Amino acid sequence: MQAPEERTSSLFVVPLFQAFLAVFFFIALLYGFRELILFSGILLGIGIGAYLWTRLSPLGVFCDLTTDRSRIFPHEPFRLNIEITNAKWLPVKVGVTLPSGHESVRLGEGGTGLYASCGLLWYQKCRLERDGVIGRRGVYRLGPPAMVVGDLFGFYKREEQKGASIEMIVYPRVGEIKRVSLPKRDFFGVPGAAGPVEDPVYLYGTRDYQPGRPMRRIHWKASARFNRIQEKLCEPAQREKVLILIETGSFAEAGAEERFERTIENAASHAAWLDRNGHAIGVAANGVMAGARSPFVPPALGPSQLSRILEVLARVTMQPDGDLLDIFSRVRPLPWGLTCLLFSLGPCDATRRIEASLKHRRIATVVQYASKTPSVSAEQASSPSDPPLWNAVRTRRVLGP
């Protein structure tokens, strides 16, 4: 809902009317007209008092914005809370306006912004709640709100901007994908790692069966040989590690913004699928990051790893910021046994250099180029009835020597 149009609230704020009152008051004093002195004095007192009231109104008035969630997916509703506080003895009338600021952000009933007003007595608070929705991936700042503060009569108003803005992070949409078969080195991963996952392929001994252990761990041949139940001892293994790479230079040169958005959604969908299957995942991109955050998240396992990767994919823009290989040189050495999943618009010098560098490091690489079919709009892509993303993707595998 938009703020109402500004209009004159009373004759007390009209300069011509104030000048006439001053003339009448002077004439009344000059000729001793008591009734006119009382009448014009009361009107002048109301006008001057309301003006001073309005000058003091912004003092001690605060407006805080909060949301029930700061990280959402496209078209996921969120609740915006506006708390207005009057921390003084003087009552005030406050109007708060918060424009959406972006065509993808819809606030309030009209969708283009919201306006709320309330009257506050001394040391009183007012809490307002509005619904909002954001329809596109990215980082958005809501606020600071514009406040119109004045006296309770509404004679005078003053505009102020108080309170801090809040940051909303919209993750890329996660959907169904055409899954990529990653190169398999071992059944579970790298043998000999000090991890909690034991690989049944790498058997290095037996021991007496411990109560509570699953029966599938029993070694029946050894049990018959030792005449007592034996269980297998397996060597721990480390799960597969996958690093998702986003090469933005090819998209920027072609001006393929919609294809870039579909690529980010495809990368996010692969990250969610890999995390769901227990892989250690990371991400690196050479695009400019909104908020000056790091474009690299090392591969790891953990409950918050997927959210960190989705935040990087939400902040990355299509504008390139150097070469993707420079990011590797600024971070710690890549772990052994890594598999890279590279996303690019098409074959170019940058992707060939990345492939050659990863091949030199003996890192298995799967390269995905964006489809040549026409891209769909953001509204069509966000529809739940859409077909799975990236069904027409050219896939090529590059293995180390």
C-alpha positions in Angstrom: 0.0 0.0 0.0 1.4 3.4 -1.0 1.6 6.4 1.2 -1.4 8.8 0.9 -1.0 11.9 -1.1 0.3 15.0 0.7 -2.3 17.7 1.2 -2.8 20.6 3.5 -4.1 19.2 6.8 -5.3 22.5 8.4 -5.4 26.3 7.9 -2.9 26.6 10.7 -0.1 25.7 8.4 -1.1 28.2 5.6 1.3 31.1 5.8 -1.4 33.6 4.6 -3.7 32.5 7.4 -0.9 32.8 9.9 -0.2 36.3 8.7 -3.8 37.4 9.0 -3.9 36.0 12.6 -0.8 38.0 13.5 -2.4 41.2 12.0 -5.7 40.6 13.9 -3.8 40.0 17.1 -1.8 43.2 16.7 -4.9 45.2 15.9 -6.7 43.7 18.9 -3.8 44.6 21.2 -3.6 48.1 19.7 -7.3 48.9 20.2 -7.9 46.7 23.3 -10.4 44.3 21.8 -10.4 41.6 24.5 -12.5 39.1 22.6 -10.4 39.4 19.5 -7.2 39.2 21.6 -8.4 36.0 23.2 -9.6 34.4 19.9 -6.5 35.3 17.8 -4.2 34.5 20.7 -5.7 31.0 21.1 -5.3 30.3 17.4 -1.7 31.6 17.3 -0.9 29.6 20.4 -2.3 26.4 18.8 -0.3 27.0 15.6 3.0 27.8 17.4 2.5 25.0 19.9 1.9 22.5 17.1 5.0 23.7 15.3 7.2 23.3 18.4 5.5 20.0 19.1 6.5 18.8 15.6 10.1 20.0 16.0 10.4 17.9 19.1 8.5 14.9 17.7 11.4 13.0 16.0 13.4 12.9 19.3 13.2 9.5 20.9 11.2 7.9 18.0 12.8 4.7 16.7 11.7 2.3 14.0 13.1 -1.3 13.8 12.7 -3.7 11.0 12.9 -7.5 11.6 11.9 -10.5 9.6 11.0 -14.0 10.6 13.7 -15.3 8.2 16.5 -13.7 6.4 17.3 -16.6 4.0 14.5 -17.7 1.7 13.9 -19.3 -1.7 12.2 -17.5 -4.6 8.4 -16.9 -4.1 8.6 -18.1 -0.5 6.6 -15.7 1.8 8.2 -14.0 4.8 6.8 -11.9 7.5 8.1 -8.3 8.0 7.8 -6.9 11.5 7.9 -3.1 12.0 8.3 -1.9 15.6 7.9 1.9 16.3 8.9 3.2 19.7 8.2 6.6 21.2 10.7 6.9 24.1 9.6 10.3 25.5 6.7 12.0 27.3 5.5 13.8 24.2 2.8 11.9 22.2 3.4 11.8 18.4 1.8 10.6 15.2 4.0 8.4 13.0 3.7 7.2 9.5 6.2 4.7 8.1 6.8 4.2 4.4 8.9 1.3 3.1 9.3 1.0 -0.7 10.1 -2.3 -2.3 13.1 -0.9 -4.2 13.1 -3.7 -6.8 10.6 -5.1 -9.1 11.1 -8.6 -7.8 10.3 -7.5 -4.2 6.6 -7.4 -3.3 5.6 -5.9 0.1 2.2 -5.3 1.5 -1.1 -5.7 -0.2 -0.3 -3.7 -3.4 3.1 -5.3 -3.9 5.1 -2.2 -4.6 5.7 -1.1 -1.0 3.9 -0.6 2.3 2.7 2.4 4.4 1.5 2.2 8.0 0.6 5.0 10.5 -0.2 5.0 14.2 -0.5 7.4 17.1 1.8 6.8 20.0 1.4 8.1 23.6 4.3 8.6 26.0 6.7 5.6 26.1 4.5 3.5 23.9 5.3 0.9 21.2 3.5 -0.1 18.1 4.1 -3.4 16.3 3.0 -3.9 12.7 3.2 -7.1 10.6 3.2 -7.3 6.8 3.8 -10.1 4.4 6.3 -10.0 1.6 7.7 -12.2 -1.2 10.8 -12.0 -3.4 10.6 -13.7 -6.8 14.3 -13.8 -7.9 17.6 -15.0 -6.6 19.9 -12.4 -5.2 20.7 -10.2 -2.2 18.2 -7.5 -1.3 18.3 -4.7 1.3 15.0 -3.6 2.8 15.0 -0.1 4.4 15.8 2.0 6.1 12.2 3.1 6.5 11.1 6.7 5.9 9.2 8.1 8.8 6.8 11.1 8.8 6.5 12.3 12.4 4.2 15.1 13.7 1.8 16.2 16.3 -1.4 14.3 17.1 -3.5 17.0 15.3 -1.6 16.4 12.1 -0.9 20.2 11.5 2.8 19.8 10.8 5.0 16.9 9.7 8.7 16.1 9.6 10.4 13.4 7.5 13.1 11.3 9.1 15.0 8.2 8.2 15.8 6.1 11.3 16.6 2.5 11.8 18.9 0.1 10.0 18.2 -1.8 6.8 18.0 -5.6 6.7 19.5 -7.9 4.3 17.4 -10.6 2.6 19.3 -13.5 0.9 17.2 -15.4 -1.7 18.7 -18.8 -2.5 18.5 -20.1 -6.1 15.7 -22.4 -6.9 16.4 -26.1 -6.3 14.6 -28.5 -8.6 14.9 -31.8 -10.3 17.9 -32.3 -12.5 19.4 -34.7 -15.0 22.0 -36.2 -12.6 25.6 -36.5 -13.7 27.6 -39.7 -13.1 30.7 -38.7 -11.2 33.9 -40.8 -11.6 34.2 -43.5 -8.9 37.5 -44.2 -7.4 36.4 -46.5 -4.5 33.2 -47.9 -3.1 33.0 -45.3 -0.4 35.9 -43.0 -1.1 39.6 -42.8 -0.2 40.8 -45.7 1.9 42.9 -45.2 5.0 41.3 -41.9 6.1 40.6 -41.2 9.7 36.9 -40.9 9.4 33.8 -42.5 10.9 32.7 -44.3 7.7 34.1 -47.8 7.3 34.4 -49.3 3.8 33.4 -53.0 3.8 35.7 -53.5 0.8 38.9 -52.8 2.8 39.0 -55.6 5.3 42.1 -55.7 7.4 41.3 -58.1 10.3 38.8 -59.7 12.6 38.0 -59.6 16.3 35.6 -61.2 18.7 32.1 -60.2 18.1 30.9 -57.3 20.2 27.3 -57.3 21.4 25.1 -54.7 19.7 27.0 -54.8 16.4 25.0 -55.7 13.2 25.0 -59.3 12.2 26.1 -58.4 8.6 29.6 -57.7 10.1 30.1 -61.3 11.3 32.9 -63.1 9.5 31.5 -66.7 9.2 34.6 -68.4 7.9 36.8 -66.9 10.6 34.2 -67.8 13.2 34.3 -71.4 12.1 38.1 -71.5 12.1 38.4 -70.0 15.6 35.3 -71.7 17.0 33.9 -68.5 18.2 32.0 -65.7 16.6 34.3 -63.2 14.8 33.4 -59.8 13.3 35.0 -57.9 10.4 37.3 -55.0 11.0 37.1 -52.6 8.1 39.4 -49.7 7.2 37.8 -46.2 7.6 37.2 -44.3 4.3 36.5 -40.8 3.4 33.5 -39.8 1.2 33.8 -38.4 -2.2 34.6 -34.6 -2.4 33.1 -32.5 -5.1 33.9 -28.9 -5.9 31.3 -27.0 -8.0 32.9 -24.4 -10.3 31.0 -21.5 -11.9 32.8 -19.8 -14.8 31.0 -16.4 -15.3 33.1 -14.9 -18.1 31.5 -16.7 -20.9 28.0 -15.6 -19.7 29.1 -12.0 -19.4 30.6 -11.9 -22.9 27.4 -13.3 -24.5 25.1 -11.2 -22.2 23.2 -14.4 -21.4 21.6 -13.3 -18.1 18.7 -15.8 -18.1 21.0 -18.7 -19.0 23.3 -17.7 -16.2 20.3 -17.8 -13.8 19.4 -21.3 -15.0 23.0 -22.3 -14.5 23.0 -21.1 -11.0 19.8 -23.1 -10.3 21.3 -26.1 -11.9 24.4 -25.8 -9.7 22.3 -25.4 -6.6 20.2 -28.5 -7.5 23.4 -30.5 -8.0 24.7 -29.3 -4.6 21.5 -30.3 -2.9 21.6 -33.7 -4.5 25.3 -34.3 -3.6 24.7 -33.2 0.0 21.7 -35.5 0.2 23.8 -38.4 -0.9 26.5 -37.7 1.7 29.2 -36.2 -0.5 31.6 -33.5 0.8 30.8 -30.4 -1.4 32.2 -27.0 -2.0 31.9 -24.1 -4.4 34.0 -21.5 -6.2 33.0 -18.8 -8.6 34.8 -15.9 -10.4 31.8 -13.5 -10.4 31.6 -10.4 -8.3 30.0 -11.2 -5.0 27.2 -9.0 -3.5 28.3 -7.9 -0.1 32.0 -8.5 -0.7 32.0 -12.1 0.6 34.4 -14.8 -0.3 33.5 -16.7 -3.6 35.1 -19.9 -2.3 33.7 -22.5 0.1 36.1 -25.5 0.6 34.6 -29.0 0.3 33.3 -30.3 3.7 30.6 -32.2 5.3 28.3 -30.7 7.9 24.7 -29.6 8.6 25.4 -26.0 7.5 27.6 -26.7 4.5 24.7 -26.7 2.0 23.4 -23.3 3.3 26.9 -21.8 2.9 27.0 -23.0 -0.7 23.6 -21.7 -1.5 24.5 -18.3 0.0 27.5 -18.1 -2.3 25.3 -19.0 -5.3 22.8 -16.3 -4.2 25.5 -13.6 -4.0 27.4 -14.3 -7.2 26.7 -12.1 -10.1 27.4 -12.5 -13.8 30.1 -9.8 -13.9 33.5 -11.6 -13.8 36.0 -10.8 -11.2 39.3 -12.1 -12.5 40.1 -15.7 -13.5 38.7 -18.7 -11.8 42.2 -20.2 -11.5 43.3 -17.2 -9.5 40.9 -18.2 -6.8 42.6 -21.5 -6.4 46.0 -19.8 -6.0 44.6 -17.6 -3.1 43.2 -20.5 -1.1 44.8 -23.5 0.6 45.8 -26.5 -1.6 42.9 -28.5 -2.9 42.4 -31.8 -1.1 43.4 -35.1 -2.7 40.7 -37.2 -4.4 38.7 -34.1 -5.4 36.2 -34.1 -8.3 35.3 -30.8 -10.0 31.9 -30.1 -11.6 32.5 -27.1 -13.9 29.5 -25.0 -15.2 30.0 -22.7 -18.2 28.0 -21.3 -21.1 30.1 -23.0 -23.7 33.6 -23.9 -24.8 36.0 -21.0 -24.4 39.6 -20.2 -23.6 38.8 -19.9 -19.9 37.2 -23.3 -19.6 40.1 -24.9 -21.6 42.6 -23.3 -19.3 40.7 -24.6 -16.2 40.5 -28.1 -17.7 44.2 -28.1 -18.5 45.1 -26.9 -15.0 42.9 -29.5 -13.3 44.2 -32.2 -15.5 47.7 -31.2 -14.6 46.8 -31.6 -10.9 45.2 -35.0 -11.6 41.8 -33.8 -10.6 38.8 -35.5 -12.3 36.5 -32.9 -14.0 33.0 -33.0 -15.3 32.2 -30.1 -17.6 28.6 -29.0 -18.2 27.7 -26.5 -20.9 24.4 -24.6 -20.9 21.7 -25.8 -23.3 21.4 -24.1 -26.7 17.6 -24.1 -26.4 15.9 -20.8 -25.6 15.9 -19.9 -21.9 12.7 -19.4 -20.0 11.6 -16.4 -18.0 11.9 -16.2 -14.2 8.2 -16.6 -13.8 8.0 -19.7 -16.0 11.0 -21.2 -14.2 9.5 -20.8 -10.8 6.3 -22.6 -11.7 6.0 -26.0 -10.0 4.6 -27.6 -13.2 7.8 -27.0 -15.1 9.9 -29.9 -16.5 13.1 -30.8 -14.8 15.9 -28.3 -15.2 18.7 -28.8 -17.7 17.4 -31.8 -19.4 19.3 -30.7 -22.5 22.9 -30.4 -21.2 26.1 -31.3 -23.0 28.2 -33.2 -20.6 31.9 -34.1 -21.1 34.3 -35.8 -18.7 37.9 -34.8 -18.4 40.1 -37.2 -16.3 43.6 -36.6 -15.1 46.4 -38.6 -16.6 
